[in-house]
Amino acid sequence: MLRLKFARPTALAAAIAVWLCPHPCPADPQTAPATQPAGPAVVYTCDFEKGASPEWSSAKTETSPEGGRKYLGQFANESVALTVRRLPPHQLVQVSFDLFVIRNWYGSHPKWGPNVWELAVAGGPTLLRTTFSNADFYAGCRQAFPDWVGIADSPPRTGAAERNSLGYVYTGPPEIQPRVLDSVYRLNLTFPHAGADITLKFSASGLEKETAQTWGLDNVSVSVLSAVSSIDDEAMKGLWEELASEDSQRAGEAARRLIASGEQAVEFLAPRVAPVIADARQVALLLRRLDDADWKVREKAAATLTEMGKAVEKQLKDALAKLPKDGSLELRLRLERVIQKVGEKTISDADRMRYLRAARVLGAIDSPKARKLLEGLAVEALAPPEKKKEEPPKEEPPVMPVWGGR
């Protein structure tokens, strides 16, 4: 009898695939259609009801206390890989899955975190690096998702499709009653890829096994698309504006659409990220001109470096540190003045988030031009001003020696 779990399109497709195919999970790549449809063509799907297939680096599965949902896991500070081979010709890969965030994750908390979760392509780009938090009863336990680490934080469980539906119990300090504590996130990422094989690496770090911070995967699906969808200029401009949004969910959706447009996004972003790109050769030339015999050349070089702003601050400080102690005092003073003026320049919070998200888009696209742009991007110049650290709650998070949740 065919058993369907919490009905949704991906789960239904996965269940049908299991029923039709004697192999536990994946569709046989050899049976993939010779001519791909315009939409995504599923090449692998698994709901783990019959276990994990050899395509996974780990076959560990568990059934949730509530709902009887069988899934891959539990994992802590581990990496698990899925390898799908003999993909048909394609330009994009789409991966969708349910991520189970189990028990007391503290997200981006400065003391108890960060609890980081990541998805990357082996030998390729990192598609998502973020933090999750279930601790909506502790102060300061915010999470990066739907954003990346280091861009913006949101309240615990932002974007979760389900809350406390798996039945895993958290036991806290005496003033906090034991409670079911888990979240389910339904993630869907589309990114440029054209190779015959792909290995996806799912991993986490910063978790504490003794407190049973764990995670799992369910309803995993991998599809390929034969062509990149074009986005018109007005829509592109709208996505660029959304990258600066304080709403991380809107900004995340804009970033995902840009990533899926591949090289078109790279061409669009190139002139827009120019203000925070420092050409190393140009900076080196201007630094030499600061010591030119002609004062007009020196003044113009100083003005140009100042105008380049935060993007060149690190190079300027490095150049100052390398000056010989018995070198030109005039050059040292001129360089110090430029550094001071550059340090006084500010980047708005909106632009800072926009540029950082654009950097994540370029990193996920991972084409030669995208990599070149990313190499020149002065990401360190986009670091937000240091904030006063929040005082942690009086009670320390409890130790949980038992992994079981039943």
C-alpha positions in Angstrom: 0.0 0.0 0.0 1.4 3.4 -1.0 1.9 5.6 2.0 2.0 9.4 1.6 3.5 11.7 4.2 2.3 15.3 4.9 1.0 15.9 1.4 2.7 18.5 -0.8 3.9 18.3 -4.4 7.5 17.2 -3.8 6.5 14.5 -1.3 3.8 13.2 -3.7 6.3 13.0 -6.5 8.8 11.3 -4.3 6.2 8.7 -3.2 5.1 7.9 -6.7 8.8 7.5 -7.8 9.4 5.0 -5.0 6.3 3.0 -6.0 7.2 2.9 -9.6 10.9 2.1 -9.2 12.2 -1.1 -7.4 15.3 1.0 -6.3 14.7 2.6 -2.9 14.9 6.2 -4.0 16.5 7.6 -7.2 15.2 7.5 -10.7 17.6 5.5 -12.9 19.6 8.2 -14.9 19.6 5.8 -17.9 15.8 6.1 -18.1 15.9 9.9 -18.2 14.1 11.2 -21.4 16.4 12.0 -24.3 14.6 15.3 -24.9 14.1 17.4 -21.8 10.9 19.4 -21.3 11.1 23.1 -20.9 10.4 22.8 -17.2 12.5 21.0 -14.6 13.2 17.3 -15.3 13.5 15.3 -12.1 16.6 13.1 -12.1 16.5 12.0 -8.4 13.9 11.9 -5.7 13.7 10.3 -2.3 11.4 10.4 0.8 13.5 7.8 2.7 10.4 5.6 3.5 12.4 2.6 2.2 15.7 3.9 3.5 18.6 5.8 1.8 20.1 4.6 -1.4 23.9 4.2 -2.2 23.9 7.8 -3.7 24.1 9.0 -0.1 27.3 9.0 2.0 25.3 8.0 5.1 22.4 5.6 5.2 21.3 6.6 8.8 17.6 7.1 9.0 15.1 7.8 11.8 11.4 8.0 12.3 10.0 11.2 14.0 8.2 10.7 17.3 5.2 12.5 15.9 3.7 11.7 12.5 6.0 8.7 11.9 8.0 10.6 9.3 11.1 8.6 8.2 14.0 10.9 7.2 17.8 10.9 6.8 19.5 11.7 10.1 19.9 12.7 12.9 23.2 14.5 12.2 25.1 17.0 14.3 28.5 18.5 13.3 28.6 16.2 10.3 28.6 16.4 6.5 26.4 14.1 4.4 26.7 14.0 0.6 24.4 13.1 -2.2 26.0 12.2 -5.6 23.8 12.0 -8.7 25.6 10.8 -11.9 25.0 10.7 -15.6 22.8 13.9 -15.7 21.3 14.7 -19.1 22.5 17.9 -20.8 21.4 20.9 -18.8 22.3 24.5 -17.7 20.7 24.6 -14.3 20.2 22.2 -11.4 17.3 22.6 -9.0 17.5 21.0 -5.5 14.6 21.0 -3.1 14.3 19.3 0.3 12.8 19.5 3.8 15.4 20.5 6.4 14.6 19.3 10.0 16.1 21.6 12.7 15.7 19.6 15.9 15.6 20.8 19.5 17.5 23.8 21.0 19.3 25.5 18.1 20.5 29.0 19.2 21.1 30.5 15.8 23.5 33.5 15.7 23.7 33.9 19.5 27.1 35.4 20.3 27.7 33.0 23.2 25.9 29.8 22.5 26.2 30.0 18.7 26.6 30.3 15.9 24.7 27.1 14.9 25.6 27.1 11.2 24.0 25.0 8.5 25.4 24.8 4.9 24.7 23.4 1.5 27.5 23.4 -1.1 28.4 21.7 -4.4 31.6 19.6 -4.0 34.4 21.3 -5.9 32.0 24.2 -6.6 30.1 27.0 -4.9 28.5 27.3 -1.5 24.7 27.7 -2.2 23.6 28.5 1.4 25.5 29.2 4.6 23.1 30.3 7.4 22.0 29.9 11.0 18.8 28.6 12.4 17.2 29.1 15.9 14.3 27.4 17.6 15.0 29.2 20.9 12.2 31.8 20.8 12.1 31.7 24.6 15.7 33.0 25.1 16.9 36.6 24.4 19.4 37.1 21.6 18.8 33.8 19.8 18.1 35.2 16.4 18.9 33.5 13.1 20.5 34.4 9.8 18.0 32.5 7.6 16.5 33.5 5.2 19.7 35.5 4.8 23.3 34.2 4.8 25.6 34.5 7.9 26.9 38.0 8.4 24.2 39.9 6.5 21.1 40.3 8.7 19.4 38.4 11.5 15.7 37.6 11.8 13.5 36.2 14.7 13.8 32.5 15.5 12.0 30.2 13.0 11.5 32.9 10.3 10.5 31.1 7.2 9.7 27.8 8.8 7.0 25.8 7.1 6.2 23.8 10.3 6.8 24.3 14.0 6.9 21.6 16.6 5.4 19.0 14.3 8.1 16.3 14.7 7.7 15.6 18.4 11.3 16.1 19.6 11.3 17.2 23.3 13.5 19.9 24.8 14.1 19.9 28.5 15.2 23.3 29.8 16.0 24.8 33.2 13.3 24.5 36.0 11.5 27.7 35.0 11.0 26.4 31.5 8.6 23.5 31.1 9.7 20.6 28.8 8.3 21.2 25.4 8.3 19.9 21.9 10.9 21.9 19.9 11.6 21.5 16.2 11.2 23.2 12.9 10.8 22.2 9.3 12.1 24.4 6.4 11.2 23.7 2.8 14.1 24.9 0.7 14.4 25.2 -3.1 17.6 26.4 -4.7 18.3 26.7 -8.5 21.8 27.4 -9.7 24.0 27.2 -12.9 25.6 23.8 -13.5 26.4 21.8 -16.6 28.5 18.8 -15.5 27.6 15.2 -16.0 27.7 14.5 -12.3 27.0 16.5 -9.2 27.7 16.0 -5.5 25.8 18.1 -3.0 27.2 18.4 0.5 24.9 19.1 3.4 26.6 20.0 6.7 26.4 21.8 10.1 28.9 23.2 12.5 28.9 24.8 16.0 26.4 22.3 17.3 26.7 20.6 20.7 25.9 16.9 20.7 25.4 16.8 24.4 22.5 19.3 24.0 21.1 17.3 21.2 21.2 20.0 18.5 20.6 17.9 15.4 19.2 18.1 11.9 17.9 15.8 9.2 16.7 15.8 5.6 13.5 14.6 3.9 11.7 14.7 0.5 14.9 15.4 -1.4 14.6 16.1 -5.1 17.1 17.0 -7.8 16.0 18.3 -11.2 17.8 19.7 -14.2 16.7 22.5 -16.6 17.9 22.7 -20.1 17.9 26.5 -20.4 18.3 29.6 -18.2 15.3 31.8 -18.1 15.9 35.4 -19.2 14.8 38.3 -17.0 13.9 41.6 -18.6 15.8 44.8 -17.6 13.0 46.2 -15.5 12.6 43.0 -13.6 16.4 42.9 -13.1 16.3 46.5 -11.7 13.5 45.4 -9.3 15.6 42.5 -8.1 18.6 44.8 -7.5 16.3 47.0 -5.3 15.0 44.0 -3.4 18.6 43.0 -2.5 18.6 46.0 -0.2 15.3 45.1 1.5 15.1 44.8 5.3 12.8 41.9 4.7 15.2 39.0 4.4 12.6 36.8 2.8 12.0 39.2 -0.1 15.7 39.8 -0.4 16.4 36.0 -0.4 13.8 35.4 -3.1 15.5 38.1 -5.2 18.9 36.6 -4.7 17.6 33.1 -5.7 16.1 34.5 -9.0 19.3 36.3 -9.8 21.3 33.1 -9.2 19.0 31.1 -11.5 19.5 33.7 -14.3 23.2 32.8 -14.4 25.5 34.9 -16.6 22.8 37.4 -17.2 22.9 38.3 -13.5 26.7 38.6 -13.6 26.6 41.1 -16.5 23.9 43.1 -14.7 25.7 43.1 -11.4 29.2 44.0 -12.7 28.7 47.8 -13.0 26.6 47.9 -9.9 29.1 46.4 -7.6 31.9 48.5 -9.0 31.9 51.0 -6.0 33.1 48.2 -3.7 35.6 46.6 -6.1 39.2 47.5 -5.8 41.5 46.7 -8.8 44.8 45.7 -7.2 46.9 46.9 -10.1 45.2 50.3 -10.2 45.6 50.7 -6.4 49.3 49.8 -6.7 49.8 52.4 -9.4 48.1 55.1 -7.4 50.1 54.3 -4.3 53.3 54.7 -6.4 52.0 58.1 -7.6 51.6 59.3 -4.0 55.4 59.6 -4.0 55.7 61.1 -7.5 58.0 64.1 -8.1 55.2 66.1 -9.5 52.9 67.4 -6.7 49.9 67.5 -9.2 50.3 63.8 -9.8 50.5 63.2 -6.0 47.4 65.2 -5.3 45.4 63.5 -8.1 46.4 60.1 -6.9 45.4 61.0 -3.3 42.0 62.3 -4.5 41.4 59.2 -6.6 42.2 56.8 -3.7 39.9 58.9 -1.4 37.1 58.7 -3.9 37.4 54.9 -4.1 36.5 54.9 -0.5 36.1 51.8 1.7 37.0 49.4 -1.1 40.7 50.4 -0.8 41.0 50.9 2.9 42.6 47.6 3.6 45.2 48.1 0.8 46.0 51.5 2.1 46.6 50.3 5.6 48.7 47.4 4.3 50.8 49.9 2.3 51.3 52.1 5.3 52.4 49.1 7.5 55.0 48.2 4.8 56.6 51.7 4.6 60.2 51.6 5.9 60.7 53.5 9.2 63.4 55.7 7.5 61.3 56.3 4.4 59.7 59.4 3.1 57.9 61.3 5.9 55.8 63.2 3.4 54.6 60.0 1.8 53.7 58.6 5.2 51.7 61.7 6.2 49.9 61.8 2.8 49.0 58.1 3.1 47.7 58.6 6.7 45.5 61.5 5.5 44.0 59.4 2.8 43.3 56.5 5.2 41.6 59.0 7.6 39.4 60.4 4.9 38.5 56.9 3.6 37.7 55.8 7.2 35.2 58.6 7.5 33.2 57.5 4.6 30.1 55.4 5.4 28.1 52.8 3.6 24.4 52.8 4.3 22.9 49.7 5.9 20.8 49.2 2.8 23.8 49.3 0.4 25.8 47.1 2.8 23.2 44.4 2.6 22.7 44.8 -1.1 26.4 44.4 -1.8 26.8 41.5 0.5 23.8 39.7 -1.0 25.2 40.5 -4.5 28.4 38.8 -3.4 26.5 35.7 -2.4 24.8 35.7 -5.8 28.1 35.9 -7.6 29.6 33.1 -5.4 26.7 30.8 -6.2 26.8 31.4 -9.9 30.6 30.6 -9.8 31.3 31.4 -13.5 34.8 32.7 -14.5 33.5 36.3 -14.7 31.6 35.9 -11.4 34.7 34.7 -9.7 36.8 37.5 -11.0 34.2 40.1 -9.8 34.1 38.4 -6.4 37.9 38.4 -6.0 37.9 42.1 -6.4 35.0 42.7 -4.1 36.2 44.4 -0.8 33.9 42.3 1.4 35.8 43.4 4.5 34.8 47.0 3.7 31.1 45.9 4.1 31.4 44.7 7.7 28.8 46.4 9.8 29.9 48.7 12.6 30.5 46.7 15.8 27.4 46.6 18.1 27.3 46.4 21.8 27.0 42.8 22.7 23.7 41.7 24.2 23.7 40.5 27.8 22.9 36.7 27.7 20.0 35.4 29.7 20.8 34.7 33.4 20.1 31.0 32.9 22.6 28.9 30.9 21.2 26.5 28.3 20.8 23.1 29.9 22.8 20.0 29.1 20.8 17.3 27.4 22.6 14.0 27.5 19.9 12.0 25.7 19.5 12.1 22.0 16.2 10.4 21.9 13.0 12.4 21.6 10.4 9.9 22.5 
